[in-house]
Amino acid sequence: MQALKAAARRRHQSEAELIREGVQRILAEENGPVMPDFGILDAEPVTAAEIDAALAAGMGAAGIER
């Protein structure tokens, strides 16, 4: 692989280092960013009949205050 050898020379790194760096980048892209856990599943389940009361309790009876 001439391109790998040339890149290693340009970057003053070994071919193995470039390969490891490439693998790390690919794995990071596949895993993607870690999504924060906002505790949504920690709440008590609410049925459709109770949704208005649950939303009012969380936002106030008037809705989101600005």
N, C-alpha and C positions, 0 to 999 in steps of 0.2 A: 504494500500500500504506500505508494509514493506520496500521496496527499497527507497521510498521517505523519510520515517522516518529515516532510517539509513543515508541517504545522508545529511539530515538536521542536524543530530547529528554530523556527521564528519565535516561539514562546519560551525558548530555553527551558523546556521541560522534557521529561522522558515520554516515550510513546505510551507507556503504562499509565503515567499520570494523566495524560489526555484521555485515555480510555476510561479510567476511573471517574474523571470529571464528567465525561459524557454520560456514563451510566447514572451518576448522581442526578444530573439534570433531567434525564428521562424519567427517573423514578419520582422526582419532585413534581414534574408536570402531571404524571398519572395520578398521584395522590391528591394533588390540588391543595388549595388552602384549607386549613382546618376551620370548620364552621363553628362559631361560638354556640354554646349551649345556653339558651335563655331560660331554661327551666320550664318550658311549655308543658312538658309531660309530668312535671311535679304537681300541677294543679289538679284539683278534683274534677272528674269528668262532668260535663254539662250536657243535658239533653236539649233538643231543639225547643222544647216547651219552656225551658229555663233560660234561654239565651238572652232575652231582653233584660231580665233581672241580673244576670251575671255581667253583662256589659255595663249596665247602669252602676253596679257596685264598683266596677273597675274604673269607670270614667266619670262617674257622677251622673245624676239624673238628667242633667242638661247636655251631656255629651262631653267631648273634649273641650276643656276650657282653654281659651287663647289669651 
